[in-house]
Amino acid sequence: MLTKTFMLAGRASFIIRNPKGESVTVKINRAKDKYDHTGKPYPASFYVNVRHQNDPWAYVGFINPDQCVITPTRKSALRPDATPVKVAQWGINLIAKGANAPTGYAVEHTGRCGKCAKMLRDPESIRLGLGPVCRG
């Protein structure tokens, strides 16, 4: 089961599969830190991209780490009511709540570390979605 720590590590990617064999791949990348006029950093935000089956990647918006809700922007390639966006939000909600996917559905990482995107090799790293160095 993936965790919110994995999802918000900075370079997380995961796949959501349904019983029909359809899939949506989701990438959540942390935005670079930006600072206001006083030198304080803005709250962290994370950009969300999705790929339905073998379609091209599409930017859909960002999520705030507190609410974990996809917020579309003017540059969003898909409408909020598009199926891949709804599926991505469903998967994000499952991960944020620490819930298991229903029978027949799967939410699993792509085999890469959620923080640095290197291939995961040892069983503990594969289970958590974070490599030994990145998980501390």
C-alpha positions as CSV (number, residue, x, y, z in Angstrom):
1,M,0.0,0.0,0.0
2,L,1.4,3.4,-1.0
3,T,1.6,6.2,1.6
4,K,1.1,9.9,1.5
5,T,4.9,10.2,2.3
6,F,5.6,8.4,-1.0
7,M,3.1,10.5,-2.9
8,L,4.5,13.8,-1.7
9,A,8.2,12.8,-1.8
10,G,8.8,14.9,-4.8
11,R,8.9,12.7,-7.9
12,A,6.2,10.0,-7.3
13,S,4.7,8.0,-10.1
14,F,2.0,5.3,-9.7
15,I,-0.4,3.3,-11.8
16,I,-4.1,2.8,-11.1
17,R,-5.6,-0.3,-12.8
18,N,-9.2,-1.5,-13.0
19,P,-10.5,-5.0,-13.4
20,K,-11.0,-4.4,-17.2
21,G,-7.2,-3.9,-17.6
22,E,-7.4,-0.2,-18.2
23,S,-4.9,2.0,-16.5
24,V,-4.0,5.6,-15.6
25,T,-0.5,6.5,-14.7
26,V,-0.1,9.5,-12.4
27,K,3.0,11.6,-11.8
28,I,3.2,14.0,-8.9
29,N,6.2,16.4,-8.9
30,R,7.0,18.9,-6.3
31,A,7.3,22.4,-7.6
32,K,10.5,24.3,-6.9
33,D,10.4,26.4,-3.8
34,K,9.4,30.0,-4.4
35,Y,9.7,32.8,-1.9
36,D,7.5,35.8,-1.3
37,H,8.8,39.4,-0.9
38,T,9.8,38.8,2.7
39,G,11.9,35.8,1.9
40,K,9.6,33.2,3.3
41,P,8.8,30.2,1.2
42,Y,5.3,29.7,-0.3
43,P,3.6,26.5,0.8
44,A,4.7,23.5,-1.2
45,S,2.7,22.6,-4.2
46,F,2.8,19.5,-6.4
47,Y,2.1,19.3,-10.1
48,V,0.0,16.4,-11.4
49,N,0.3,14.8,-14.8
50,V,-1.7,11.8,-16.0
51,R,-1.4,9.3,-18.8
52,H,-4.4,7.2,-19.8
53,Q,-3.4,3.9,-21.3
54,N,-0.8,4.8,-23.9
55,D,-2.0,8.4,-24.5
56,P,0.5,11.2,-24.2
57,W,1.1,12.8,-20.8
58,A,-1.3,15.5,-19.9
59,Y,-0.8,18.2,-17.2
60,V,-4.0,18.4,-15.1
61,G,-3.2,20.9,-12.3
62,F,-1.7,20.8,-8.9
63,I,-2.4,19.5,-5.4
64,N,-1.9,21.2,-2.1
65,P,-0.3,18.6,0.4
66,D,-3.0,19.3,3.0
67,Q,-6.1,18.7,1.0
68,C,-4.7,16.4,-1.7
69,V,-7.3,17.6,-4.2
70,I,-6.4,18.3,-7.8
71,T,-6.9,22.0,-8.6
72,P,-6.9,22.7,-12.4
73,T,-5.2,25.7,-13.8
74,R,-5.5,27.6,-17.1
75,K,-2.7,25.4,-18.5
76,S,-4.5,22.1,-17.7
77,A,-4.7,19.9,-20.7
78,L,-7.8,18.0,-19.5
79,R,-11.0,19.1,-18.0
80,P,-11.7,18.2,-14.3
81,D,-14.5,15.9,-15.3
82,A,-12.3,13.9,-17.7
83,T,-12.1,10.2,-16.8
84,P,-8.3,10.2,-16.3
85,V,-8.5,13.2,-13.9
86,K,-11.3,11.5,-11.9
87,V,-9.4,8.3,-11.7
88,A,-6.2,10.2,-10.6
89,Q,-8.2,12.0,-7.9
90,W,-9.6,8.7,-6.7
91,G,-6.1,7.1,-6.4
92,I,-4.8,10.2,-4.7
93,N,-7.6,10.0,-2.2
94,L,-6.9,6.3,-1.5
95,I,-3.2,7.0,-0.9
96,A,-3.9,10.1,1.3
97,K,-6.3,8.1,3.5
98,G,-4.1,5.1,3.7
99,A,-6.9,2.9,2.3
100,N,-6.6,-0.2,0.2
101,A,-8.0,-0.3,-3.3
102,P,-11.2,-2.4,-3.7
103,T,-11.0,-5.9,-5.0
104,G,-9.9,-6.0,-8.6
105,Y,-8.4,-2.6,-8.6
106,A,-4.7,-1.8,-8.0
107,V,-2.8,1.3,-7.0
108,E,0.9,0.7,-7.2
109,H,4.2,2.6,-7.8
110,T,6.0,2.3,-11.1
111,G,9.2,0.7,-9.6
112,R,10.9,4.0,-9.0
113,C,11.7,5.9,-5.8
114,G,9.1,8.5,-5.1
115,K,11.7,11.1,-4.2
116,C,14.7,10.6,-6.6
117,A,13.0,8.4,-9.3
118,K,15.9,5.8,-9.2
119,M,14.9,2.1,-9.7
120,L,14.0,0.3,-6.5
121,R,15.8,-2.9,-5.9
122,D,15.5,-4.2,-2.3
123,P,12.2,-5.6,-1.0
124,E,11.7,-3.0,1.7
125,S,12.2,-0.2,-0.8
126,I,9.8,-1.8,-3.3
127,R,7.2,-2.2,-0.5
128,L,7.5,1.5,0.6
129,G,8.1,3.1,-2.8
130,L,11.1,4.9,-1.4
131,G,14.8,3.9,-1.6
132,P,17.0,3.4,1.5
133,V,18.7,6.8,1.2
134,C,15.6,8.8,0.4
135,R,13.6,7.3,3.3
136,G,16.3,8.3,5.7
